[in-house]
Amino acid sequence: MPFPPGGSTDIVARIAAQRLEKRLGHPLVVENRGGAGGTVGAALGARAAPDGYVLTFGSTSTHVVAPSVYPKLEYDPVKDFAPISLVAVTPYLLAVNPQVPAKSLKQLVELMKSRPGKLNYASAGIGSTTHLAMEMLKNVSDTEALHVPYNGNGPAVTALIAGQVEILFGSLPSLLPHAKAGRVRALAVGTPLRSQALPEVPTVDESGYRGFDASLWLAFFAPAGTPPPVIERLHQEIVAVIRAADTREALDRAGAEPITSTPAGLAAMIRDGVGKYARIVKAAGVKPE
């Protein structure tokens, strides 16, 4: 698990792991190894023995964004991993600390324009998808804000609640309980359709920025060289877990949308995604680390 505890990726990973452990009849330990936008943990996963006993819970951040942000990346997301299956897609939620005097995206944009560069926003790290989501919003709304990177979604959410930062365009599962409890104020969802978890919150698209789309996919990977029969067994078990009613209900409650794929389909997504996010990173002006 290449991110700290408490973030969206960690929440979804633990939902999947608990159920996968029961199906496999084998203990499954979630080991959090955060840092550098998830690339520290992903590099450890890439170097693990290809025997099927160490899996990496990767994401858009670790497998398609990282190559554009970290030129000295210690792994190749295409060559060093054997894709197994997608698990979920999580929308991004634009949220502010309740002390911020903005009750809608329109009001937040007006506030940011009246105080250019004075408000600050958190992210899960430089070049993370939370960073890019906010940069995309700044670009389409012609606004400025100060970026404050953290070591994962969990710490970023904590900083938002504490008032250390004013804004976070974070993954929905980590923000959802705090939005429902009033500890943060939800302004807009990044996906084209509203989230079933927060149906009252409008999308960025609805709020005037047509075509805006920010979300995060999550998936299981094994190290490259893992025997095909092992990949096939893991794929069958993971797909069965994600399609189970109790898993789907748990993911829905967490604000994540269950989804599965073939190993080949996931591999194609990564190859296409690397090029797509290279263009997004360049347009956002993110400096390589």
Backbone bond lengths (Angstrom), bond angles and torsions (degrees), N, CA, C in turn:
res aa  C-N    CA-C-N  psi(-1)  N-CA   C-N-CA  omega(-1)  CA-C   N-CA-C  phi
1 M - - - 1.456 - - 1.528 108.08 -
2 P 1.338 117.57 100.77 1.471 119.93 -170.52 1.528 114.99 -81.86
3 F 1.336 117.56 24.30 1.462 121.92 176.44 1.525 109.18 -138.07
4 P 1.335 117.61 159.00 1.466 120.37 -179.35 1.526 111.95 -66.75
5 P 1.339 117.03 165.68 1.468 120.65 176.96 1.522 111.40 -62.96
6 G 1.333 116.03 150.92 1.456 121.13 172.27 1.506 115.87 94.38
7 G 1.327 118.07 -13.40 1.454 120.64 178.37 1.510 111.12 -83.38
8 S 1.327 116.08 173.45 1.465 120.80 -176.75 1.523 112.23 -60.64
9 T 1.338 116.91 -44.22 1.461 120.33 -178.66 1.519 110.35 -61.89
10 D 1.333 116.35 -41.44 1.458 121.23 179.85 1.525 111.02 -65.72
11 I 1.330 117.16 -41.58 1.467 121.21 -179.73 1.526 110.41 -60.56
12 V 1.338 116.31 -48.29 1.469 120.16 -178.08 1.526 110.54 -67.85
13 A 1.336 117.03 -39.91 1.465 120.56 179.73 1.524 111.34 -59.11
14 R 1.324 116.68 -41.75 1.466 120.15 -177.78 1.532 111.72 -70.65
15 I 1.329 117.00 -34.98 1.465 119.54 175.02 1.528 110.02 -61.30
16 A 1.337 116.02 -45.63 1.466 120.42 -179.90 1.526 111.54 -68.78
17 A 1.337 116.76 -42.73 1.464 120.97 -175.21 1.522 112.45 -64.02
18 Q 1.329 116.51 -41.46 1.472 119.68 -179.51 1.526 111.28 -58.81
19 R 1.307 116.21 -40.41 1.462 120.45 -177.51 1.523 112.24 -81.18
20 L 1.345 115.99 -32.87 1.462 119.62 178.20 1.529 110.37 -67.74
21 E 1.325 116.10 -35.98 1.463 120.98 178.16 1.526 110.74 -58.76
22 K 1.322 116.70 -41.69 1.472 120.57 -179.29 1.530 111.10 -66.87
23 R 1.333 116.69 -40.46 1.462 119.60 -178.57 1.526 111.62 -69.07
24 L 1.332 116.07 -39.04 1.463 120.11 -177.28 1.524 112.29 -80.69
25 G 1.340 116.45 -19.81 1.459 119.44 -176.97 1.515 111.90 65.93
26 H 1.320 116.03 31.75 1.463 121.43 -176.01 1.524 108.27 -141.46
27 P 1.341 118.68 136.38 1.471 120.20 178.70 1.535 111.25 -56.70
28 L 1.333 115.98 138.42 1.459 120.75 179.18 1.528 107.71 -130.16
29 V 1.322 115.79 111.26 1.468 122.19 -175.50 1.532 109.46 -99.91
30 V 1.322 116.41 128.81 1.465 120.83 175.71 1.533 107.58 -90.55
31 E 1.319 116.12 113.16 1.465 121.51 -178.95 1.524 109.39 -106.38
32 N 1.327 116.81 112.92 1.463 122.01 -179.79 1.523 110.66 -82.21
33 R 1.340 115.82 120.37 1.469 121.55 177.08 1.528 108.05 -133.21
34 G 1.330 115.86 77.88 1.454 121.56 -175.79 1.522 113.22 -80.53
35 G 1.338 114.97 170.93 1.456 121.57 175.68 1.508 112.85 132.35
36 A 1.341 116.02 143.12 1.469 123.41 175.19 1.525 112.47 52.52
37 G 1.344 115.70 50.99 1.459 119.78 176.95 1.514 114.63 62.54
38 G 1.331 116.43 28.29 1.462 121.09 179.27 1.515 114.37 89.35
39 T 1.331 118.10 -3.22 1.460 119.77 -173.99 1.528 112.97 -77.92
40 V 1.334 117.31 -23.59 1.475 119.37 178.13 1.523 109.92 -65.70
41 G 1.327 116.18 -51.02 1.465 120.25 179.49 1.514 112.59 -66.61
42 A 1.336 116.67 -38.20 1.467 119.67 179.47 1.527 111.03 -63.79
43 A 1.329 116.72 -37.71 1.469 120.59 178.19 1.530 110.63 -63.76
44 L 1.326 117.32 -38.25 1.471 120.53 177.04 1.524 109.99 -64.82
45 G 1.329 116.40 -41.01 1.453 120.10 178.69 1.518 112.22 -63.71
46 A 1.331 116.20 -38.37 1.467 120.51 179.78 1.523 111.74 -64.87
47 R 1.329 116.34 -30.36 1.476 120.58 -176.94 1.531 112.88 -91.71
48 A 1.328 117.34 -0.51 1.463 120.15 -178.21 1.528 110.91 -69.44
49 A 1.313 115.62 160.04 1.465 120.50 178.10 1.527 109.67 -62.77
50 P 1.337 118.60 133.97 1.471 121.70 -177.41 1.524 112.63 -81.83
51 D 1.340 115.43 60.63 1.453 119.26 -176.87 1.533 113.00 -116.47
52 G 1.345 116.59 2.50 1.454 119.72 178.85 1.510 114.71 87.95
53 Y 1.339 117.78 -0.90 1.457 120.64 -177.84 1.525 113.46 -96.15
54 V 1.319 117.90 -10.42 1.466 121.73 173.92 1.523 108.00 -124.97
55 L 1.321 116.07 117.20 1.457 121.80 178.86 1.525 109.37 -113.13
56 T 1.305 115.95 152.87 1.466 121.78 175.93 1.517 108.42 -110.77
57 F 1.330 115.96 131.97 1.461 120.70 175.63 1.522 106.88 -95.27
58 G 1.338 115.30 92.59 1.455 120.93 -174.52 1.513 112.68 -93.04
59 S 1.322 114.81 175.66 1.458 120.30 -176.17 1.521 110.51 -152.74
60 T 1.313 115.01 179.09 1.461 120.83 173.37 1.524 110.15 -52.13
61 S 1.338 116.63 -41.29 1.464 121.30 -177.92 1.520 112.28 -62.07
62 T 1.335 116.74 -49.63 1.460 120.46 -172.72 1.517 113.74 -78.56
63 H 1.353 116.52 -26.04 1.462 118.24 -170.86 1.521 116.45 -114.07
64 V 1.331 119.16 -13.63 1.463 118.14 175.24 1.522 113.78 -129.51
65 V 1.344 117.56 -25.79 1.468 119.91 178.40 1.523 111.25 -85.70
66 A 1.324 117.10 -42.68 1.461 121.97 -172.78 1.532 115.31 -51.38
67 P 1.343 120.51 -42.05 1.469 118.95 -178.45 1.528 114.18 -58.79
68 S 1.330 117.63 -27.65 1.465 120.80 -179.94 1.526 112.46 -84.98
69 V 1.331 116.54 -18.16 1.460 120.73 -174.39 1.526 111.95 -103.68
70 Y 1.321 116.92 -28.05 1.460 121.20 -176.79 1.532 109.94 -122.49
71 P 1.326 117.89 90.11 1.474 120.91 -178.17 1.531 113.26 -59.23
72 K 1.342 116.95 -25.87 1.471 120.82 -179.39 1.530 110.50 -102.48
73 L 1.303 115.94 34.20 1.457 121.71 179.80 1.529 110.08 -55.49
74 E 1.339 116.05 135.47 1.465 121.10 -174.88 1.525 112.67 -87.04
75 Y 1.300 117.72 13.03 1.469 120.91 176.75 1.516 108.31 -153.78
76 D 1.319 115.06 158.29 1.457 121.95 173.50 1.524 106.91 -106.61
77 P 1.351 118.64 115.30 1.463 119.60 -174.91 1.518 113.97 -62.58
78 V 1.326 117.63 -20.25 1.464 121.13 179.15 1.527 110.95 -90.33
79 K 1.331 116.86 -48.33 1.469 121.27 -172.76 1.523 114.48 -83.54
80 D 1.342 117.56 -26.95 1.464 120.23 -171.17 1.524 114.73 -97.25
81 F 1.328 117.07 1.49 1.468 119.92 -179.48 1.520 111.13 -131.10
82 A 1.321 114.94 150.75 1.463 122.41 171.24 1.527 106.98 -107.08
83 P 1.330 118.58 105.45 1.464 120.14 -179.61 1.529 111.49 -61.61
84 I 1.331 115.81 145.20 1.471 120.45 178.70 1.530 110.26 -114.85
85 S 1.333 117.16 -62.82 1.471 119.46 178.86 1.519 111.01 -167.31
86 L 1.316 114.94 148.78 1.460 120.37 165.20 1.520 109.11 -65.23
87 V 1.324 115.90 155.34 1.460 121.82 179.26 1.531 110.94 -122.55
88 A 1.335 116.06 -43.45 1.463 119.14 -176.30 1.522 110.48 -161.91
89 V 1.310 114.44 161.03 1.463 122.44 169.43 1.520 106.36 -121.49
90 T 1.334 116.44 132.98 1.461 120.09 179.37 1.522 109.91 -117.36
91 P 1.328 117.28 127.09 1.462 120.14 175.91 1.528 110.39 -66.74
92 Y 1.312 116.01 160.13 1.457 120.69 171.70 1.516 109.23 -97.59
93 L 1.328 115.19 141.75 1.462 121.96 -177.99 1.518 109.23 -119.75
94 L 1.337 116.59 124.77 1.457 121.59 175.02 1.518 107.82 -84.06
95 A 1.332 116.07 119.35 1.462 120.89 -177.26 1.521 109.90 -133.81
96 V 1.332 115.03 154.00 1.459 120.67 177.35 1.515 109.28 -129.40
97 N 1.331 115.71 158.73 1.453 120.32 171.35 1.529 107.91 -65.42
98 P 1.344 118.66 140.99 1.465 120.88 -176.46 1.533 114.62 -57.22
99 Q 1.337 117.25 -19.50 1.462 119.99 179.40 1.528 112.27 -75.83
100 V 1.331 117.44 -14.49 1.461 120.89 178.62 1.527 108.63 -73.64
101 P 1.333 118.78 126.47 1.468 121.29 -176.26 1.524 113.52 -80.61
102 A 1.328 115.73 57.12 1.465 120.80 178.32 1.513 108.05 -136.82
103 K 1.337 116.45 124.45 1.461 121.30 -178.07 1.529 112.05 -106.52
104 S 1.337 116.56 1.20 1.462 120.96 -179.81 1.516 108.52 -154.04
105 L 1.330 116.43 166.14 1.461 120.22 176.88 1.527 110.28 -61.78
106 K 1.322 116.84 -40.20 1.462 120.22 178.83 1.521 111.14 -58.17
107 Q 1.331 116.67 -44.43 1.463 120.26 179.93 1.529 111.68 -67.95
108 L 1.341 116.23 -35.72 1.462 118.64 178.02 1.528 110.55 -65.84
109 V 1.319 117.39 -43.10 1.463 121.34 178.10 1.531 110.00 -60.20
110 E 1.333 117.04 -43.53 1.464 120.40 178.33 1.528 110.81 -61.67
111 L 1.337 116.58 -40.14 1.467 121.26 179.22 1.524 110.92 -65.41
112 M 1.337 116.16 -44.42 1.459 120.34 179.75 1.529 111.16 -63.89
113 K 1.323 116.83 -36.94 1.467 119.68 179.35 1.520 112.08 -71.70
114 S 1.340 116.37 -29.05 1.462 119.41 178.22 1.528 112.17 -78.55
115 R 1.349 115.42 -18.98 1.478 120.91 -179.43 1.524 108.95 -134.35
116 P 1.335 117.84 63.60 1.477 120.53 -174.82 1.526 113.24 -57.97
117 G 1.342 114.79 124.37 1.456 120.63 177.59 1.510 115.07 76.18
118 K 1.332 118.77 2.89 1.465 121.59 -177.26 1.523 112.11 -90.91
119 L 1.332 117.69 -33.99 1.458 120.12 176.55 1.523 109.12 -79.52
120 N 1.331 116.74 151.18 1.472 118.91 177.97 1.521 110.79 -121.54
121 Y 1.323 114.63 153.70 1.467 119.88 -179.85 1.517 110.22 -131.14
122 A 1.314 115.27 145.95 1.462 121.74 -179.62 1.524 109.95 -92.30
123 S 1.328 115.71 159.71 1.462 121.80 170.86 1.510 108.50 -146.53
124 A 1.331 115.88 171.58 1.462 121.36 177.67 1.524 111.75 -82.73
125 G 1.329 117.19 7.41 1.469 121.48 179.08 1.521 110.37 138.35
126 I 1.304 116.13 158.20 1.459 121.09 179.27 1.530 109.72 -60.97
127 G 1.325 115.44 127.52 1.452 120.30 179.80 1.511 114.64 81.05
128 S 1.332 117.64 0.11 1.468 119.95 176.18 1.525 108.54 -70.76
129 T 1.327 116.65 165.30 1.458 119.16 179.83 1.529 111.59 -67.61
130 T 1.342 118.10 -26.56 1.468 119.23 173.84 1.526 110.42 -66.34
131 H 1.315 116.63 -37.94 1.469 121.49 175.89 1.527 109.95 -63.45
132 L 1.341 116.27 -48.70 1.464 120.16 -176.04 1.530 111.57 -67.74
133 A 1.334 117.59 -35.39 1.470 120.10 178.91 1.525 110.56 -59.86
134 M 1.339 116.10 -43.98 1.462 118.95 -179.69 1.524 111.05 -71.29
135 E 1.324 117.38 -36.22 1.461 120.06 177.51 1.533 110.50 -64.56
136 M 1.334 116.35 -38.09 1.463 120.05 176.38 1.529 110.46 -62.92
137 L 1.348 116.49 -41.67 1.462 120.09 179.26 1.529 110.77 -66.40
138 K 1.318 117.36 -42.72 1.465 120.92 177.41 1.529 110.48 -58.80
139 N 1.316 115.05 -39.67 1.463 119.87 -177.69 1.536 111.52 -65.66
140 V 1.342 116.48 -47.98 1.469 118.82 -176.42 1.529 112.24 -74.05
141 S 1.340 117.13 -24.79 1.465 120.16 -178.51 1.525 112.79 -98.56
142 D 1.331 116.77 -2.35 1.465 122.49 179.79 1.529 111.40 54.74
143 T 1.345 114.97 53.00 1.466 121.24 -179.80 1.518 109.94 -125.83
144 E 1.341 115.07 168.12 1.458 121.42 177.79 1.523 109.35 -128.60
145 A 1.334 116.14 146.03 1.461 122.20 174.64 1.516 107.52 -157.20
146 L 1.322 116.67 153.92 1.461 122.19 -177.49 1.522 110.76 -85.16
147 H 1.329 116.99 127.83 1.460 122.16 -179.40 1.521 110.93 -84.51
148 V 1.348 116.30 129.32 1.466 122.33 175.25 1.524 107.75 -123.20
149 P 1.338 118.75 99.32 1.469 120.89 -177.47 1.526 112.33 -78.40
150 Y 1.335 115.95 142.42 1.466 122.60 175.37 1.525 108.68 -121.03
151 N 1.316 115.41 175.14 1.457 121.30 -176.42 1.522 110.69 -93.60
152 G 1.339 116.84 56.18 1.451 120.64 179.11 1.521 112.53 122.74
153 N 1.340 115.51 165.35 1.462 121.94 -179.07 1.519 112.34 -64.69
154 G 1.330 116.48 -40.68 1.462 120.43 -178.75 1.519 112.51 -56.74
155 P 1.353 118.64 -55.00 1.470 120.30 177.91 1.529 112.82 -61.01
156 A 1.340 117.41 -34.29 1.464 120.40 178.82 1.528 110.67 -64.82
157 V 1.335 116.93 -42.08 1.464 121.05 178.07 1.531 110.24 -63.84
158 T 1.334 116.41 -43.12 1.467 121.05 178.43 1.524 110.83 -58.81
159 A 1.340 116.63 -41.66 1.468 121.09 179.50 1.524 111.07 -65.19
160 L 1.338 116.90 -37.89 1.463 120.72 178.73 1.528 110.51 -65.36
161 I 1.327 117.17 -45.76 1.466 121.24 -179.73 1.529 110.59 -62.37
162 A 1.336 116.11 -39.09 1.463 121.06 -177.76 1.523 113.07 -75.83
163 G 1.338 117.26 -10.22 1.459 119.99 -179.36 1.513 114.02 82.94
164 Q 1.329 116.98 12.16 1.466 120.13 176.53 1.523 110.69 -71.23
165 V 1.340 116.40 -26.59 1.462 123.22 173.74 1.522 108.03 -133.08
166 E 1.332 115.64 159.05 1.460 118.98 -177.81 1.527 113.83 -95.20
167 I 1.355 117.46 -27.38 1.464 120.92 -169.82 1.524 110.44 -134.72
168 L 1.318 116.24 146.79 1.464 121.96 170.55 1.524 108.54 -147.77
169 F 1.320 116.73 125.97 1.465 121.37 172.18 1.525 104.73 -101.27
170 G 1.329 115.80 78.62 1.454 121.58 -169.63 1.509 113.31 -105.99
171 S 1.332 115.07 170.25 1.450 121.01 179.31 1.531 109.39 -69.60
172 L 1.318 116.20 138.47 1.464 122.27 -170.10 1.531 114.89 -58.18
173 P 1.339 121.22 -45.67 1.468 118.74 -176.02 1.521 114.73 -55.76
174 S 1.334 118.38 -37.15 1.466 119.70 -178.63 1.526 112.31 -76.08
175 L 1.334 117.55 -24.40 1.466 121.33 -178.79 1.525 113.01 -94.89
176 L 1.327 117.36 -23.23 1.463 122.05 -171.21 1.534 114.36 -53.52
177 P 1.347 120.22 -52.77 1.475 118.21 -177.82 1.525 112.89 -63.15
178 H 1.317 116.44 -31.65 1.468 119.89 -178.75 1.523 110.97 -76.70
179 A 1.344 116.97 -33.01 1.460 120.38 175.31 1.531 110.22 -66.62
180 K 1.327 116.44 -41.70 1.464 120.18 179.97 1.531 111.84 -68.25
181 A 1.341 116.46 -30.38 1.464 120.83 -179.16 1.523 112.63 -87.55
182 G 1.331 117.32 -6.02 1.458 120.47 179.37 1.514 115.02 83.89
183 R 1.329 116.38 8.17 1.469 118.80 178.85 1.530 111.79 -74.96
184 V 1.342 116.60 -23.79 1.464 122.52 171.11 1.526 107.00 -133.95
185 R 1.332 116.93 159.34 1.462 120.74 179.39 1.522 109.21 -108.80
186 A 1.332 116.45 119.61 1.462 121.65 179.79 1.524 109.53 -81.33
187 L 1.341 116.35 130.22 1.462 121.08 -178.35 1.520 113.47 -110.24
188 A 1.337 116.98 -37.52 1.468 118.87 -176.21 1.521 110.66 -163.61
189 V 1.333 115.38 151.97 1.466 122.61 176.70 1.524 108.32 -102.57
190 G 1.335 116.71 140.49 1.460 120.48 -174.05 1.514 116.08 -80.29
191 T 1.338 117.74 -16.48 1.463 120.10 -178.51 1.530 111.15 -83.16
192 P 1.338 117.74 160.18 1.471 120.36 -178.53 1.521 114.02 -61.09
193 L 1.356 117.07 -30.56 1.461 121.68 179.45 1.522 109.84 -109.21
194 R 1.321 116.58 150.53 1.457 120.56 177.66 1.535 110.68 -63.45
195 S 1.314 115.50 154.66 1.458 120.79 178.09 1.516 110.49 -84.57
196 Q 1.340 116.54 136.82 1.462 120.43 176.61 1.526 111.25 -64.17
197 A 1.340 116.56 -24.13 1.462 120.19 -179.88 1.530 111.98 -73.89
198 L 1.337 117.31 -28.11 1.468 122.64 178.63 1.531 108.77 -137.03
199 P 1.326 117.32 66.57 1.463 120.04 -173.02 1.522 114.36 -63.63
200 E 1.330 117.07 -19.35 1.464 120.08 -178.60 1.526 112.92 -81.40
201 V 1.340 117.05 -11.49 1.467 120.75 -177.07 1.527 109.87 -91.14
202 P 1.333 118.29 123.39 1.470 120.73 -178.18 1.525 111.78 -71.01
203 T 1.318 116.10 164.08 1.464 121.05 175.73 1.524 109.64 -86.00
204 V 1.322 115.86 163.26 1.464 120.69 173.73 1.529 109.08 -62.22
205 D 1.333 115.32 -38.72 1.463 121.01 178.17 1.527 110.79 -58.50
206 E 1.322 116.79 -47.04 1.468 121.41 178.61 1.523 111.67 -63.39
207 S 1.318 115.65 -29.62 1.462 120.91 -175.13 1.518 113.05 -81.78
208 G 1.334 116.63 5.66 1.452 119.46 172.96 1.510 116.57 118.92
209 Y 1.346 117.44 -4.42 1.469 120.17 -177.37 1.524 108.51 -113.06
210 R 1.322 115.01 81.94 1.456 122.74 -172.01 1.529 112.50 -60.65
211 G 1.336 114.75 137.62 1.456 120.69 176.88 1.512 114.94 83.61
212 F 1.342 117.65 -0.39 1.462 119.98 -179.01 1.527 109.97 -68.18
213 D 1.333 116.60 134.90 1.461 121.24 -178.28 1.519 109.59 -149.50
214 A 1.324 116.98 116.31 1.463 122.18 177.47 1.524 108.91 -135.69
215 S 1.315 115.82 118.04 1.459 120.64 178.79 1.534 108.76 -152.00
216 L 1.316 115.91 172.70 1.464 122.26 -175.80 1.521 109.13 -133.66
217 W 1.353 116.95 127.22 1.469 117.76 172.93 1.529 109.72 -98.60
218 L 1.327 115.56 152.62 1.468 123.31 -177.98 1.522 108.33 -129.27
219 A 1.336 116.21 141.53 1.466 118.88 -173.78 1.519 111.66 -155.46
220 F 1.341 114.96 159.29 1.464 122.10 174.60 1.526 110.50 -94.46
221 F 1.343 115.20 139.43 1.458 122.78 175.98 1.529 109.39 -133.78
222 A 1.328 115.26 151.84 1.468 122.19 169.45 1.525 107.07 -114.41
223 P 1.334 118.01 165.03 1.465 119.04 175.93 1.531 110.88 -65.90
224 A 1.322 117.34 148.44 1.464 121.23 175.41 1.524 109.16 -56.94
225 G 1.312 115.94 143.28 1.461 120.39 -179.04 1.504 113.52 94.24
226 T 1.334 117.87 -4.73 1.462 120.09 175.69 1.533 108.62 -64.10
227 P 1.318 119.51 131.13 1.473 121.55 -175.87 1.530 112.48 -54.75
228 P 1.321 117.82 137.88 1.472 121.41 -179.85 1.523 114.29 -52.46
229 P 1.360 120.14 -40.06 1.467 117.99 178.55 1.532 113.03 -62.07
230 V 1.328 116.46 -32.22 1.472 120.56 177.79 1.527 109.64 -68.99
231 I 1.339 116.58 -44.50 1.465 120.94 177.66 1.524 110.34 -59.60
232 E 1.314 116.41 -43.36 1.467 120.57 -178.96 1.525 111.02 -63.95
233 R 1.334 117.38 -42.27 1.478 120.13 178.65 1.524 110.51 -63.80
234 L 1.311 116.61 -45.85 1.459 120.41 179.50 1.528 110.76 -63.13
235 H 1.319 116.11 -40.33 1.468 119.83 179.67 1.529 110.47 -61.98
236 Q 1.314 117.08 -46.46 1.467 120.87 179.91 1.533 111.04 -59.47
237 E 1.335 116.10 -44.02 1.463 119.86 -176.55 1.524 111.07 -70.47
238 I 1.323 117.71 -40.98 1.465 120.83 -179.51 1.526 110.54 -65.94
239 V 1.326 116.96 -43.90 1.466 120.42 178.71 1.533 110.10 -61.38
240 A 1.330 117.11 -42.28 1.468 120.50 178.69 1.530 110.84 -62.07
241 V 1.322 116.26 -40.38 1.477 120.83 179.65 1.519 110.66 -64.05
242 I 1.334 117.15 -48.01 1.464 120.67 -175.58 1.524 111.53 -69.04
243 R 1.319 117.78 -30.83 1.461 120.69 -179.79 1.526 113.11 -81.73
244 A 1.336 117.23 -11.02 1.463 120.66 179.76 1.527 110.02 -66.67
245 A 1.315 116.22 143.05 1.466 121.36 -175.53 1.524 112.48 -58.69
246 D 1.348 117.37 -41.93 1.473 118.71 -177.20 1.520 111.84 -67.60
247 T 1.344 116.70 -33.88 1.462 119.46 177.37 1.521 110.46 -67.77
248 R 1.313 116.20 -45.71 1.465 120.60 179.90 1.526 110.59 -60.38
249 E 1.320 116.99 -40.17 1.464 120.53 178.41 1.529 110.96 -65.11
250 A 1.346 116.42 -42.04 1.461 120.09 -179.91 1.527 111.23 -65.54
251 L 1.335 116.74 -41.21 1.464 120.32 178.43 1.526 110.61 -67.31
252 D 1.324 116.78 -40.91 1.472 120.39 177.45 1.526 110.62 -59.13
253 R 1.327 116.65 -44.38 1.470 120.51 -179.81 1.523 111.01 -63.20
254 A 1.339 116.19 -31.40 1.460 121.14 -179.06 1.526 112.62 -82.92
255 G 1.342 116.70 -6.31 1.460 119.53 -179.55 1.510 113.93 87.30
256 A 1.339 116.75 17.20 1.467 121.32 178.62 1.528 109.12 -110.56
257 E 1.325 115.65 147.06 1.463 120.83 -179.34 1.525 109.77 -102.66
258 P 1.342 119.47 115.67 1.464 122.30 -178.13 1.527 111.35 -62.57
259 I 1.320 115.88 139.20 1.464 120.87 177.60 1.526 108.12 -158.69
260 T 1.323 117.36 145.44 1.465 120.97 176.52 1.527 108.82 -127.35
261 S 1.334 115.17 171.12 1.468 120.58 179.53 1.509 109.17 -155.22
262 T 1.321 116.34 167.80 1.460 120.40 169.13 1.525 108.08 -80.93
263 P 1.333 118.30 159.41 1.464 119.47 173.94 1.526 112.27 -56.37
264 A 1.343 116.70 -40.93 1.468 120.43 -179.54 1.528 110.96 -66.31
265 G 1.322 116.79 -38.51 1.452 120.32 178.98 1.523 112.11 -65.24
266 L 1.324 116.19 -39.93 1.459 120.57 177.67 1.530 110.59 -67.09
267 A 1.319 117.16 -39.77 1.468 120.78 177.90 1.525 110.84 -60.84
268 A 1.332 116.87 -41.32 1.467 120.96 179.22 1.521 110.92 -65.75
269 M 1.340 116.72 -38.78 1.467 120.71 177.79 1.521 111.22 -59.66
270 I 1.334 115.78 -40.30 1.461 119.84 -178.97 1.523 110.54 -67.85
271 R 1.321 117.03 -45.94 1.467 119.68 180.00 1.526 110.94 -59.64
272 D 1.325 116.97 -43.96 1.464 120.50 179.29 1.524 111.28 -69.82
273 G 1.327 116.13 -38.53 1.463 120.64 -175.96 1.513 113.92 -67.43
274 V 1.335 117.45 -33.99 1.468 120.20 179.65 1.526 110.24 -58.60
275 G 1.328 117.07 -44.74 1.459 120.54 179.06 1.521 112.13 -68.31
276 K 1.328 116.36 -41.60 1.468 121.01 -179.74 1.519 110.90 -59.94
277 Y 1.331 116.79 -48.20 1.457 119.16 -176.46 1.520 112.76 -76.25
278 A 1.310 117.57 -21.72 1.468 119.22 173.00 1.527 109.10 -60.91
279 R 1.325 116.36 -39.55 1.469 120.65 178.47 1.530 111.09 -69.49
280 I 1.345 117.01 -39.75 1.465 120.88 179.55 1.521 110.57 -65.71
281 V 1.331 116.94 -44.22 1.465 121.62 179.40 1.523 110.86 -60.26
282 K 1.331 115.41 -43.23 1.461 119.68 179.69 1.519 111.30 -64.54
283 A 1.348 116.20 -44.05 1.465 120.20 -179.60 1.519 111.73 -65.31
284 A 1.349 116.59 -32.83 1.455 120.79 -179.88 1.529 112.26 -78.70
285 G 1.328 116.94 -11.57 1.462 120.04 179.94 1.505 114.00 73.01
286 V 1.352 117.15 24.68 1.468 120.77 179.46 1.515 108.74 -72.28
287 K 1.319 116.18 126.78 1.463 121.16 -178.80 1.530 109.53 -83.72
288 P 1.349 118.05 131.37 1.460 120.51 177.42 1.519 111.57 -58.05
289 E 1.321 114.58 145.60 1.466 120.84 179.88 1.528 110.79 -89.44
